[in-house]
Amino acid sequence: MEEVLTNPQSGYYMNRDVFGESGDFITSPEVSQMFGELIGVWAMCLWEQMGKPEKVNLIELGPGRGTLLADLLRGSAKFVNFTKALNINLVECSPTLQKVQYNTLKCEDESVGDEKRTVSKLSGAPVYWHASLVQVPSGFPTIIVAHEFFDALPIHQFQKGSRGWCEKMVDLAGDSSRFRFVLSPQPTASLIFLSKRCQWASAEELEKVEQIEVCPKAMEITEQIADRISSDGGGALIIDYGKNGIVSDSLQAIRKHKFVHILDDPGSADLSAYVDFAAIKHSAMEASDDISVHGPMTQSQLLGSLGINFRVEALMQNCDEKQAESLRTGYWRLVGDGEAPFWEGPDDQTPIGMGSRYLAMAIVNKKQGSPVPF
Ligand SMILES: C[S@@+](CC[C@H](N)C(=O)[O-])C[C@H]1O[C@@H](n2cnc3c(N)ncnc32)[C@H](O)[C@@H]1O
């Protein structure tokens, strides 16, 4: 999964812009400007709870086109003390998407003495790119946003059988021109991740499942988030589709807004898996005693509590009928429950209503108390 998505030559994300109607799938920030604006409200509330520090590392993991951050910066432009405090750090593996983010954030390169830096003209904040979270310099209070980042991290799949739990592997089919799934004939080293995940599950939960997906990379990155927030202060907001418990069999491939077979032309379709929010919570809590974990709550609860109803009404005051229709459509896609009345996708398979399929979880330094609106 990691190879298919991030191989430097032919990884799915590495050489193209995959988002939007003309791409393969649409994410919440691309649906409506209100999404990024409200994440901005969340970030500003956390900054206030942190005591309004003069410098903050605002880190986004997997920023896609950079739309969430652009809307966050535009939406918070009037709160000058907040925007002046920001050092923007983007964790992005794709050179192509880094260029798209540079343009979306209206970046310009500046020289200050001998030093060169990149600045977003949306707010004047310096912008830095990194291939991984550990490369982001620490030492400043931190606000981390991860929207649809964890679902792109590689999972291992295990299946219960007469030999106990076996890992699902990819093999060559008979004529060696196609791939197929097989069960490992021998125990694999990855079983160690399965036993770690099972420690956090009840006997009843384990009895019900024949398959389990485990994402060691999500556990590792969560530990890095918890460590950073413990030492530097601040918090993280993770939003993704997922479950607050063991995920069984969710790996999916999407091309041109349609589900396709996972092994069909690897690298040409997006691969993603449901995020196991219970595993994220346990990984964070095991990593540090100085953080607290809140949620998950549904995206609809999060955006509702952050004021999406007021925002949509305010925007409706100042727009023509076409813009109003687009605002209504966007609103229902973000908070709707799957029966969203205004949304008709390109075809029946398009996921509708992100309101309850997407969950939000916050990890914060205990010093700040509970984050809004958890
Ligand atoms: C599903 S997209 C989400 C984009 C954006 N957050 C949004 O909601 O529109 C996943 C993003 O994470 C990036 N990404 C995936 N795996 C990554 C990794 N291992 N390290 C850094 N970035 C990664 C992709 O290039 C892409 O920008």
The ligand as an SDF file (V2000), in Angstrom:
LIG
                    3D

 27 29  0  0  0  0  0  0  0  0999 V2000
   -6.3790   11.7100    0.8940 C   0  0  0  0  0  0  0  0  0  0  0  0
   -5.2100   12.9780    0.6320 S   0  0  0  0  0  0  0  0  0  0  0  0
   -5.9000   14.2240    1.7060 C   0  0  0  0  0  0  0  0  0  0  0  0
   -5.5560   15.6090    1.2820 C   0  0  0  0  0  0  0  0  0  0  0  0
   -6.1040   16.7660    2.1150 C   0  0  0  0  0  0  0  0  0  0  0  0
   -5.8350   16.6350    3.5140 N   0  0  0  0  0  0  0  0  0  0  0  0
   -7.5810   16.9350    1.8810 C   0  0  0  0  0  0  0  0  0  0  0  0
   -8.3700   16.6250    2.7550 O   0  0  0  0  0  0  0  0  0  0  0  0
   -7.9490   17.3720    0.7780 O   0  0  0  0  0  0  0  0  0  0  0  0
   -3.7500   12.4100    1.4680 C   0  0  0  0  0  0  0  0  0  0  0  0
   -2.6050   13.4070    1.5220 C   0  0  0  0  0  0  0  0  0  0  0  0
   -1.5490   12.8610    2.3080 O   0  0  0  0  0  0  0  0  0  0  0  0
   -0.3320   12.8120    1.5430 C   0  0  0  0  0  0  0  0  0  0  0  0
    0.3810   11.6120    2.0080 N   0  0  0  0  0  0  0  0  0  0  0  0
   -0.0150   10.3370    1.8830 C   0  0  0  0  0  0  0  0  0  0  0  0
    0.8570    9.4990    2.4930 N   0  0  0  0  0  0  0  0  0  0  0  0
    1.8160   10.2950    3.0310 C   0  0  0  0  0  0  0  0  0  0  0  0
    3.0040   10.0370    3.7900 C   0  0  0  0  0  0  0  0  0  0  0  0
    3.3520    8.7900    4.1060 N   0  0  0  0  0  0  0  0  0  0  0  0
    3.7590   11.0770    4.1800 N   0  0  0  0  0  0  0  0  0  0  0  0
    3.4080   12.3550    3.8450 C   0  0  0  0  0  0  0  0  0  0  0  0
    2.3000   12.6570    3.1390 N   0  0  0  0  0  0  0  0  0  0  0  0
    1.5160   11.6530    2.7230 C   0  0  0  0  0  0  0  0  0  0  0  0
   -0.8060   12.7620    0.1100 C   0  0  0  0  0  0  0  0  0  0  0  0
    0.1750   13.1420   -0.8170 O   0  0  0  0  0  0  0  0  0  0  0  0
   -1.9860   13.7290    0.1790 C   0  0  0  0  0  0  0  0  0  0  0  0
   -1.5520   15.0800    0.1900 O   0  0  0  0  0  0  0  0  0  0  0  0
  1  2  1  0
  2  3  1  0
  2 10  1  0
  3  4  1  0
  4  5  1  0
  5  6  1  0
  5  7  1  0
  7  8  2  0
  7  9  1  0
 10 11  1  0
 11 12  1  0
 11 26  1  0
 12 13  1  0
 13 14  1  0
 13 24  1  0
 14 15  1  0
 14 23  1  0
 15 16  2  0
 16 17  1  0
 17 18  1  0
 17 23  2  0
 18 19  1  0
 18 20  2  0
 20 21  1  0
 21 22  2  0
 22 23  1  0
 24 25  1  0
 24 26  1  0
 26 27  1  0
M  CHG  2   2   1   9  -1
M  END
$$$$
